[in-house]
Amino acid sequence: MRRFLLAACLAVSAAVATAAPLQNIYGRQHQLLDGRWNYIVDPYETGFYNYRREPYDQSASGVGGFYDDRKPRDKDDVVEYSFDGSPTLAIPGDWNSQNAKLEFYEGTVWLRRQFNAAPQAGKRYFLYFGAVNYEAHVYLNGKKLGSHKGGFTPFQFDVTGRLQAGENTLVVKADNTRHQDDIPTVNTDWWNYGGITRDVLLAETPDSYIEDYQIQLAKGDMGRIEGYVQLAGVQHAQEVTVSIAELGVKTAVRTDDHGRAVVSIALPKAKVRYWSPEDPKLYAVSIAAGADKLDDRIGLRSIVTRGQDILLNGKPVFLRGVSLHDENPLIPGRLRGAGDMRMMLQWAKEMNCNYVRLAHYPHSEEMIRLADEMGLMVWAEVPVYWTISWDKPEVYANAAQQLTDLVVRDKNRASVVIWSIGNETPVSAPRNVFMGKLADTVRSLDGTRLVGAALEVHRNGDVVTVEDPLADKLDLASFNEYAGWYWSNNREMLKFSFKVNYNKPVLVTEFGADALGGYHADSDTRWSEEYQDQLYKNTFKLLDAIPGLRGMTPWVLTDFRSPRRPNPVYQDYWNRKGLISETGKKKQAFYTLKSYYEQKQEQYK
Ligand code: GCB
């Protein structure tokens, strides 16, 4: 699948990220290339195109762009840019939140980082980007490594033989211009934070190395681990060992002609502590092949549906969730590190959540690892949001690639229980084909998790229905609804009833109301904390009447910035549906949801 998708992308862009991103990048020997990067704002892309609008990096010499990092040769030389002396951005970090002039900027910014390396013979080196929004062109020592599209998934370049002993210059052209034919499109309800928003690493492996692996409980058998280890480099008939010392299990297998070794490990079932929010047990797993050795921490759990139930390790669960964006209201911009992320997930836990919807795009690998550790189940999503260009094969290839990269990255994380293939995509024939193919793709990549999408509802009088041909391809009847906010109000919303005609667990993936933190009025007054709180109380009544209701992720944990929200009094470019305000203050509805979840917890004990 992966090879097929990369081939499809090659047609879109001449040079793309080459090797498949390494599994478990943080487990590798690596140098972090985070820190302060010099940057040049380039709205006309002067550093990329010559005055005839031809890209420098496609000319015969390949020189002329800002990636040359050229300095004047002598006093007679004209050079109209310089990274030396340019301001710096903290990386990881978007530019919009680090320079007031760039708050609304969408376009190209060049970023440069110099670093030292001491490459050794017999080793391989990979330059790994956690995420760059949206399109990145990457150059090392003046030579192009390739490009990548998609703002939330990792990509890497094999730079073996390209690294210099001593100083190296890495230049990235990041461009967050929105296009209708991208994923997402021009229209979203979140800030289009541009730049290198996640870690940059220079990783080192032996010449023959562990590229990828999957170590998870076998589907339908809690007494066995099933998976594979994929080697790259010298591959045939290599011995691979996988061991979990704490469980006293170890297996040795050999790779096939493609460097892949199938792994199947019988578990001492009585000894296993299965991963759950109540006991988020992670086992130290060691994988070794030749000179390469890698350690991971992996949880073992099963997740299936039976009729309208969701079973975690065979036991019915109610998903007590909340939706969240990859944004910390207290610090401008994207989440930057484990501290930020822990704060967000801790807030969810404080509300008695056992589950989070990481909307609307892949959040960072660190976030998922924290969810593993803190015991929160995860709904992980790709930015197939609202109105995509459904008819274009290259747009589909892009969406499928982002979904593939998400699954490849996070498939060993027990916390991830649901892959979501999109949000509020309006039903039409081409959309149904597109989304149906995405559902098939994700299942072919991973048959062990549930597949969902945040669907839309339809209103006929007072009856709200979920009818979507895509539902047949999903494990869940999952939908967003905004009774009491975008339609109706607190006084009238209780007249509605929901009709969900699918024998599947019902998840309400969104509901909510805007409230300006600290603004108090009666519960009929929009924007007040009382309005939001009453809407939550009303919504619980409506949703509890749905027979198959098995979970929800109200919109949203914290207020977040959005260019779509210009109301000067109440919004000021913030979406105020947070249960926690811009300043970190809990709104009334936070406590209402918390006590509702307390009851659910009792009910499902
Ligand atoms: C939705 C979207 C979400 C928005 C939210 C809102 O349906 O899925 O991205 O932010 O509504 O606040 O309007």
Boltz pocket constraint, residues with backbone or C-beta under 6 A from the ligand:
constraints:
  - pocket:
      binder: B
      contacts: [[A, 189], [A, 360], [A, 423], [A, 424], [A, 480], [A, 510], [A, 555], [A, 575], [A, 577]]
      max_distance: 6.0
